[in-house]
Amino acid sequence: MYEFRIITCADGSEIIDRSLKTPYSALTPTQMIEYQEINIQIAISDRMKRKAQREEERKIKRERNLLYRLACIFGIV
């Protein structure tokens, strides 16, 4: 079961709704291929978001570190 659904609007644009689930049995073979490709893209996007969040947390943690602050004051870093 996919954790999202592709909704086609009246103007032909497609929206990915992550609050809905799509069972495999509701898809044709061509739709299954499209859903699989989008599933991979969503996984990559989620991974990039988590990586950026971890980097931001590390940066905040490092800036709060007393030794890092002292090194900045004395011009070491």
N, C-alpha and C positions, 0 to 999 in steps of 0.2 A: 504494500500500500504506500503510495506516495504521500508525503506530508504537505502537499500543496495542490492547487487546482488552477488550470489555465482557463480563464474566462474570456470569451471573445465578445467584444462590445459591438454595438450597432455600426460604428464607423470602421470596423475591421481591425481595430487595435486589440491586442491581447494583454490581459492583466494577470499577474501571478498572485493568487490569494493563498497565503500561507496558513490561514486559519481553517481552511477546508482540507479534507483528505480525499484522495482519489484511489478507489480500488483498482487493482490490475484488471479485473474482469470487465470494467466499464470502458476499457480502451481498445481501439483497433490496433493492429500491428504498427501502422505508421504513427499513430498517436503515441504508442509505447516508446518508439525510438525518440520522438520529440521530447517526451517526458523524461526519458533517461538522460538525454543531453542537458536538459534544463536542471535536472537533479544534480548532475556533475558540476554545472556552473554555480548552483546555489551552494554546494559543499565547498567549492573553492572560495567563493565570496565570504562564507561564514568563517573559513579558516583565516582569511586575510584580516577580517574584522577582529578575531580573537588575537591574532598576532599583534595588530596595532594596539589593542587594549592592553596586552601584556607589556609592550614596550612603553606605553604611557605610564603604567603602574610602576615599572622599573625606574623610569625617569623621575617620577614624583618621590619614590622611596629614596633614590640617590640624592635628590635635592634636599631632602629632610635630614640626611646623614650629617652629623656634626663634623666628621673628618673631611667630608667633601666640601663643606662650607669653609672650613679653615684652609683647605688647599686652594680654594678659589680666592680667598682673601689674600693669601700670601703669593698668589700668582703662579702656583705650581700647575694648576689645571687651566 
